[in-house]
Amino acid sequence: MLVSMHDLAYFRAHLEAIAARLQQRGFSLDVEEFRSLDARRRAAVTEAEELRARRNAESQEIGRRKKAGEDTSALQADVRALGDRIAELEEQAKALDEEFRARLASIPNVPHESVPAGASSDDNVEIKRWGAPRDFAFQPNAHWDLGPQLGILDFERAARITGARFAVYMGAGAKLERALINFMLDLHTREHGYTEVLPPFLVNSASLYGTGQLPKFAADLFKCENFDFWLIPTAEVPVTNLHREETLDGDALPIRYCAFTPCFRSEAGSYGRDVRGIIRQHQFQKVELVNFTRPDQSYTELERLTESAEHVLERLGLPYRRVVLCTGDMGFASAKTYDLEVWMPGQQAFREISSCSNFESFQARRAGIRFRTGKGKAEYAHTLNGSGLAVGRTWVAVVENCQQEDGSIVLPEALRPYLNAERIDAQGRLV
């Protein structure tokens, strides 16, 4: 059975337009090769069906002739030959199905018409800005200096335990991370209508295929030897696959889940990038938002999801901006993505802290997630997700934005009930 990542009927009818749109995101779709492979596959299936009908008719004729006492040897030989040809065509169709499936699996999602064309992150478009960067009376430190000075972040011991791109949070640093997780989960479940989920942190290959990480991005993942288990790169994978091969009640949509998980990434394609600090780690924590919607509500839901992530930053008093990613900077499975970038004064830059994406039906087709309203026909759902937020990067933003000249950190009011403290003093203690 051929599993499509795209609506094939729409693909066939709009192939040139789709190819042009995919070209804007840096993917070259060979239209003639696609048509040739599709035509050969369909021709094999059609011929097999026609021969089955002919074989059935001749089998009935054999029965009629046998009853009449007539010789059927020539007709039986023809039926056997038809059977051989049908088996040959079925093998041919199966092989073409596999090839066609592999080609489709390599084709990224088609960008939504509202996504700006562009080649790289330089072409992303800022559409919103909240808050103003603080005017420091001193030179603010980056977290990779401030954390170790306070004794709340330790890179040397982490490297000894595991290796590069890991960190140990100590004392108030560990408690700050935990407070951020609880604050985010409480906000999303109590005010934004999300249901909390605690999923497995290991998933199988089918789950990663469903959300689009496999087969293309295997090098970015950590695989468990001798098992069909992978460490999750994001809670998007297990939470989206909660409804794999299910048909949802359309009247119950949208369904909104949030989940805290650790995340594991090999960062295979990021050699030399963000090697200092905890911006780009092999292991990090994240609170993820995952939504299942009907197609007619998914772009309204994208705005709502993004605003839910923004509320975290606003409650913490952290300046940020929202940008819409251009076609050349989008993720493989996304139809449209907003990035939220928080101001990091120690680095004098806005840094990504959340990506909020609408995948339309791309993931649902791969994972077999449908919905039905009443007695209507089952349709593919739309899936969305976004970080709400990346906890480590939020930790960095709090530490860098809230630092004082003596090295202490004044905690955002929203976090004080979780820490029973107002600040981290210059000795790294919660007070």
C-alpha positions as CSV (number, residue, x, y, z in Angstrom):
1,M,0.0,0.0,0.0
2,L,1.4,3.4,-1.1
3,V,1.5,5.9,1.8
4,S,1.5,9.4,0.5
5,M,3.0,12.4,2.2
6,H,1.1,14.7,-0.2
7,D,-2.3,14.8,-1.8
8,L,-1.4,13.0,-5.0
9,A,-4.4,14.1,-7.0
10,Y,-3.5,17.7,-6.2
11,F,0.1,17.1,-6.9
12,R,-0.6,15.7,-10.3
13,A,-3.0,18.5,-11.2
14,H,-0.6,21.3,-10.0
15,L,2.8,19.8,-10.6
16,E,4.5,22.8,-12.2
17,A,3.2,25.3,-9.7
18,I,4.2,23.0,-6.8
19,A,7.7,22.5,-8.3
20,A,8.1,26.3,-8.6
21,R,7.0,26.7,-5.0
22,L,9.4,24.0,-3.8
23,Q,12.2,25.6,-5.8
24,Q,11.8,28.7,-3.6
25,R,12.7,26.5,-0.6
26,G,15.8,25.1,-2.3
27,F,14.3,21.8,-3.4
28,S,14.4,20.8,-7.1
29,L,11.5,18.6,-8.1
30,D,12.2,16.8,-11.4
31,V,8.7,17.1,-13.0
32,E,9.3,14.8,-15.9
33,E,10.9,12.1,-13.7
34,F,8.0,12.4,-11.3
35,R,5.5,12.0,-14.2
36,S,7.4,9.1,-15.8
37,L,7.6,7.2,-12.5
38,D,3.9,7.9,-11.7
39,A,2.8,6.9,-15.2
40,R,4.8,3.6,-15.1
41,R,3.4,2.8,-11.7
42,R,-0.2,3.6,-12.7
43,A,0.2,1.7,-16.0
44,A,1.3,-1.5,-14.1
45,V,-1.6,-1.2,-11.7
46,T,-4.1,-0.6,-14.5
47,E,-2.9,-3.5,-16.7
48,A,-2.9,-5.9,-13.7
49,E,-6.5,-4.9,-13.0
50,E,-7.6,-5.3,-16.6
51,L,-5.9,-8.8,-16.8
52,R,-7.6,-9.8,-13.5
53,A,-11.0,-8.9,-15.1
54,R,-10.0,-10.9,-18.2
55,R,-8.9,-13.9,-16.1
56,N,-12.1,-13.9,-14.2
57,A,-14.1,-13.8,-17.4
58,E,-12.1,-16.7,-18.9
59,S,-12.4,-18.7,-15.7
60,Q,-16.1,-18.4,-15.9
61,E,-16.0,-19.5,-19.6
62,I,-13.9,-22.5,-18.6
63,G,-16.6,-23.5,-16.2
64,R,-19.3,-23.1,-18.8
65,R,-17.4,-25.2,-21.4
66,K,-16.6,-27.9,-18.9
67,K,-20.3,-28.3,-18.2
68,A,-20.9,-28.5,-21.9
69,G,-18.2,-31.2,-22.3
70,E,-16.0,-29.0,-24.4
71,D,-12.2,-29.0,-24.4
72,T,-10.8,-26.2,-22.2
73,S,-7.1,-26.9,-22.3
74,A,-6.2,-23.9,-24.5
75,L,-8.3,-21.6,-22.4
76,Q,-6.7,-22.9,-19.2
77,A,-3.3,-22.4,-20.6
78,D,-4.2,-18.8,-21.3
79,V,-5.5,-18.3,-17.8
80,R,-2.3,-19.6,-16.4
81,A,-0.3,-17.2,-18.6
82,L,-2.5,-14.4,-17.4
83,G,-1.8,-15.4,-13.8
84,D,1.9,-15.3,-14.5
85,R,1.7,-11.9,-16.1
86,I,-0.5,-10.5,-13.3
87,A,2.1,-11.7,-10.7
88,E,4.8,-10.1,-12.8
89,L,2.9,-6.8,-12.9
90,E,2.2,-7.0,-9.2
91,E,5.9,-7.3,-8.4
92,Q,6.6,-4.5,-10.8
93,A,3.9,-2.3,-9.2
94,K,5.3,-3.1,-5.7
95,A,8.8,-2.1,-6.7
96,L,7.5,1.1,-8.3
97,D,5.4,1.8,-5.2
98,E,8.5,1.5,-3.1
99,E,10.5,3.8,-5.4
100,F,7.6,6.2,-5.6
101,R,7.2,6.2,-1.8
102,A,10.9,6.9,-1.3
103,R,10.7,9.8,-3.7
104,L,7.7,11.2,-2.0
105,A,9.3,10.8,1.4
106,S,12.1,13.1,0.2
107,I,9.9,15.9,-1.0
108,P,9.4,18.6,1.7
109,N,6.1,20.2,2.5
110,V,4.9,22.9,0.1
111,P,5.1,26.4,1.7
112,H,1.8,28.2,2.4
113,E,1.1,31.0,0.0
114,S,1.6,33.6,2.8
115,V,5.3,32.5,3.4
116,P,7.7,35.0,2.0
117,A,10.2,33.8,-0.6
118,G,13.8,33.8,0.4
119,A,17.1,31.8,0.4
120,S,18.2,31.9,4.1
121,S,17.5,33.4,7.5
122,D,18.6,36.7,6.2
123,D,15.3,36.8,4.3
124,N,13.1,36.1,7.3
125,V,10.5,38.9,8.0
126,E,10.1,40.4,11.4
127,I,6.4,41.0,12.1
128,K,6.2,41.8,15.8
129,R,8.4,43.1,18.6
130,W,7.6,43.1,22.3
131,G,9.5,44.9,25.1
132,A,12.7,46.8,24.9
133,P,16.2,45.6,25.6
134,R,17.3,46.8,29.1
135,D,19.7,49.7,29.2
136,F,22.5,48.3,31.4
137,A,24.7,50.7,33.5
138,F,27.5,48.0,33.2
139,Q,28.7,45.5,30.6
140,P,26.4,42.5,31.0
141,N,28.0,39.1,31.1
142,A,27.1,36.1,28.9
143,H,25.6,33.2,30.8
144,W,28.7,31.0,30.1
145,D,30.7,33.4,32.4
146,L,27.9,34.4,34.8
147,G,26.7,30.8,35.5
148,P,30.1,29.4,36.5
149,Q,30.9,32.5,38.5
150,L,27.7,31.9,40.6
151,G,28.3,28.2,40.9
152,I,25.0,27.4,39.2
153,L,26.3,26.1,35.9
154,D,29.2,23.7,35.4
155,F,30.6,22.8,32.0
156,E,33.9,21.2,33.1
157,R,32.2,18.5,35.2
158,A,29.7,17.8,32.4
159,A,32.5,17.3,29.9
160,R,34.2,14.9,32.3
161,I,30.9,13.0,32.8
162,T,29.9,12.8,29.2
163,G,31.6,15.2,26.8
164,A,31.3,18.5,25.0
165,R,27.9,20.2,24.6
166,F,26.5,19.1,27.9
167,A,26.0,21.0,31.2
168,V,25.4,20.4,34.8
169,Y,23.0,22.8,36.6
170,M,23.9,23.2,40.3
171,G,21.9,24.5,43.3
172,A,19.9,27.6,42.4
173,G,20.6,26.9,38.7
174,A,18.9,23.5,38.8
175,K,16.0,24.9,40.8
176,L,15.6,27.7,38.3
177,E,15.3,25.2,35.5
178,R,12.7,23.2,37.4
179,A,10.8,26.4,38.2
180,L,10.7,27.4,34.5
181,I,9.3,24.0,33.6
182,N,6.5,24.1,36.2
183,F,5.7,27.7,35.4
184,M,5.3,26.9,31.6
185,L,3.2,23.8,32.2
186,D,1.0,25.6,34.7
187,L,0.5,28.5,32.3
188,H,-0.4,26.3,29.3
189,T,-2.7,24.0,31.2
190,R,-4.5,26.5,33.4
191,E,-4.8,29.5,31.0
192,H,-4.3,28.2,27.4
193,G,-6.4,25.1,27.5
194,Y,-3.7,22.4,27.0
195,T,-3.8,18.9,28.4
196,E,-0.5,17.9,30.0
197,V,1.1,14.7,28.7
198,L,4.2,12.8,29.9
199,P,5.2,10.7,26.9
200,P,8.1,8.1,26.5
201,F,11.5,9.7,25.8
202,L,12.3,6.8,23.4
203,V,10.3,6.3,20.1
204,N,10.4,3.8,17.3
205,S,11.2,4.4,13.7
206,A,7.5,4.6,12.6
207,S,7.0,7.6,15.0
208,L,10.0,9.5,13.6
209,Y,8.8,8.7,10.0
210,G,5.3,10.1,10.9
211,T,6.6,13.5,12.0
212,G,9.2,13.7,9.2
213,Q,12.5,13.2,11.0
214,L,13.1,9.9,9.2
215,P,14.5,9.0,6.8
216,K,16.0,12.4,5.9
217,F,17.4,13.5,9.3
218,A,18.7,10.2,10.8
219,A,22.1,11.7,11.3
220,D,20.7,14.3,13.6
221,L,19.3,11.7,16.0
222,F,20.7,9.3,18.6
223,K,19.9,5.6,17.9
224,C,19.9,2.9,20.5
225,E,22.1,0.0,19.4
226,N,20.3,-3.3,18.8
227,F,16.8,-1.8,19.4
228,D,14.3,0.1,17.2
229,F,14.5,2.9,19.7
230,W,15.6,6.4,19.2
231,L,16.1,9.2,21.8
232,I,13.5,11.9,21.0
233,P,14.8,15.1,19.4
234,T,11.6,16.9,20.6
235,A,8.3,16.0,22.4
236,E,6.7,16.7,19.0
237,V,7.5,13.1,18.0
238,P,5.8,11.1,20.7
239,V,2.9,13.5,21.3
240,T,2.0,13.8,17.6
241,N,2.1,10.0,17.4
242,L,-0.4,9.7,20.2
243,H,-3.0,9.6,17.5
244,R,-1.1,7.7,14.8
245,E,-3.4,5.5,12.7
246,E,-6.5,6.9,14.5
247,T,-9.6,8.7,13.3
248,L,-10.5,11.6,15.6
249,D,-13.9,13.0,16.3
250,G,-14.0,16.2,14.2
251,D,-16.3,17.9,16.7
252,A,-13.7,17.4,19.4
253,L,-11.0,19.3,17.4
254,P,-8.9,21.2,18.1
255,I,-7.0,18.9,20.6
256,R,-4.2,20.6,22.4
257,Y,-1.4,18.9,24.3
258,C,1.6,20.1,26.1
259,A,4.5,18.0,27.3
260,F,7.8,18.5,29.2
261,T,10.6,16.2,28.0
262,P,14.3,16.2,27.7
263,C,15.4,16.3,24.0
264,F,18.5,14.8,22.4
265,R,20.1,15.9,19.2
266,S,23.4,15.0,17.6
267,E,23.7,18.5,16.0
268,A,25.4,16.7,13.1
269,G,25.0,19.7,10.8
270,S,26.1,22.4,13.3
271,Y,29.8,21.9,13.6
272,G,31.4,25.0,15.1
273,R,28.1,26.8,15.9
274,D,27.3,28.0,19.4
275,V,30.0,25.9,21.0
276,R,30.0,28.1,24.1
277,G,27.3,27.9,26.7
278,I,24.0,26.1,26.6
279,I,22.4,27.5,23.4
280,R,23.1,24.3,21.3
281,Q,23.4,21.2,23.4
282,H,23.1,17.5,22.8
283,Q,20.6,17.3,25.7
284,F,18.2,20.0,26.7
285,Q,14.8,20.4,28.2
286,K,11.7,21.7,26.4
287,V,8.0,22.3,27.0
288,E,6.3,21.5,23.7
289,L,2.8,22.4,22.4
290,V,1.1,20.1,19.9
291,N,-2.3,20.7,18.3
292,F,-4.5,18.6,16.1
293,T,-7.1,20.6,14.1
294,R,-9.4,20.5,11.1
295,P,-8.0,22.1,8.0
296,D,-10.3,25.1,8.2
297,Q,-9.1,26.1,11.6
298,S,-5.4,25.3,11.4
299,Y,-4.1,28.8,10.6
300,T,-6.2,30.4,13.3
301,E,-4.8,27.7,15.6
302,L,-1.2,28.6,14.5
303,E,-1.7,32.2,15.7
304,R,-3.2,31.0,19.0
305,L,-0.3,28.5,19.6
306,T,2.3,31.2,18.8
307,E,0.6,33.6,21.2
308,S,0.6,30.9,23.9
309,A,4.4,30.7,23.6
310,E,4.7,34.5,23.5
311,H,2.8,34.7,26.8
312,V,5.6,32.8,28.5
313,L,8.1,35.5,27.5
314,E,5.8,38.3,28.4
315,R,5.1,37.0,31.9
316,L,8.8,36.7,32.4
317,G,9.4,40.2,31.1
318,L,11.8,39.1,28.4
319,P,12.0,41.2,25.2
320,Y,11.4,39.3,22.0
321,R,10.5,39.5,18.4
322,R,8.4,37.3,16.1
323,V,9.6,36.5,12.6
324,V,8.0,34.5,9.8
325,L,10.5,32.2,8.2
326,C,11.1,32.5,4.5
327,T,10.8,29.5,2.1
328,G,14.5,28.8,2.2
329,D,14.7,28.7,6.0
330,M,11.7,26.5,6.8
331,G,11.8,23.0,8.3
332,F,11.3,20.0,6.1
333,A,7.7,19.2,7.2
334,S,6.5,22.8,7.8
335,A,4.0,24.7,5.6
336,K,4.5,27.9,7.7
337,T,6.7,28.7,10.7
338,Y,7.0,31.6,13.1
339,D,10.2,31.9,15.2
340,L,10.2,33.7,18.5
341,E,13.6,35.2,19.2
342,V,14.5,36.5,22.7
343,W,17.0,39.2,23.4
344,M,20.2,38.0,25.0
345,P,22.1,41.0,26.4
346,G,25.2,39.0,27.2
347,Q,25.4,38.1,23.5
348,Q,23.9,41.3,22.1
349,A,21.6,39.4,19.9
350,F,18.2,38.0,19.4
351,R,18.3,34.2,19.7
352,E,15.6,31.7,18.7
353,I,13.7,30.3,21.7
354,S,10.6,28.8,19.9
355,S,9.5,27.7,16.5
356,C,5.8,27.4,15.9
357,S,4.7,25.6,12.8
358,N,1.7,24.5,10.9
359,F,2.4,21.2,9.0
360,E,-1.1,21.1,7.5
361,S,-1.8,17.5,6.5
362,F,1.9,16.6,5.8
363,Q,2.5,14.7,9.1
364,A,-1.0,13.4,9.3
365,R,-0.6,11.7,5.9
366,R,2.6,10.0,7.0
367,A,1.2,9.0,10.4
368,G,-2.4,8.1,9.3
369,I,-4.1,10.7,11.5
370,R,-7.6,11.4,10.3
371,F,-10.8,13.0,11.6
372,R,-14.5,12.5,10.8
373,T,-17.4,14.8,11.5
374,G,-20.7,13.1,12.0
375,K,-21.2,10.5,9.2
376,G,-19.0,12.3,6.8
377,K,-15.9,11.0,5.0
378,A,-12.7,10.7,7.0
379,E,-10.2,13.4,6.2
380,Y,-6.6,14.0,7.2
381,A,-6.2,16.3,10.2
382,H,-3.8,19.2,10.4
383,T,-1.0,19.1,13.0
384,L,0.9,22.0,14.6
385,N,3.5,22.3,17.2
386,G,5.8,24.8,18.9
387,S,8.1,25.2,21.8
388,G,6.4,26.7,24.8
389,L,9.4,27.2,25.5
390,A,12.9,25.8,25.1
391,V,13.7,25.7,28.9
392,G,17.5,26.0,28.7
393,R,17.3,29.0,26.4
394,T,14.7,30.6,28.7
395,W,17.1,30.0,31.6
396,V,19.8,31.8,29.7
397,A,17.5,34.7,28.9
398,V,16.4,35.1,32.5
399,V,20.0,34.9,33.8
400,E,21.4,37.4,31.2
401,N,18.4,39.9,31.2
402,C,18.0,39.9,35.0
403,Q,21.6,40.1,36.1
404,Q,22.8,42.9,38.4
405,E,26.2,44.7,38.5
406,D,27.3,42.6,41.6
407,G,26.6,39.4,39.7
408,S,23.3,38.6,41.4
409,I,20.1,37.9,39.5
410,V,16.7,39.4,40.3
411,L,14.1,36.8,39.5
412,P,11.0,37.6,37.4
413,E,7.9,38.0,39.6
414,A,6.2,35.1,37.8
415,L,8.9,32.7,39.0
416,R,9.2,33.8,42.7
417,P,6.3,31.6,44.0
418,Y,8.0,28.6,42.4
419,L,11.4,29.3,44.0
420,N,10.2,31.0,47.2
421,A,12.8,33.6,46.6
422,E,13.2,37.0,44.9
423,R,16.8,36.7,43.6
424,I,19.9,34.6,43.3
425,D,22.6,36.4,45.2
426,A,26.2,37.0,44.3
427,Q,27.1,33.7,46.0
428,G,24.6,31.7,43.9
429,R,22.0,31.3,46.8
430,L,18.3,31.8,46.5
431,V,17.2,34.6,48.8
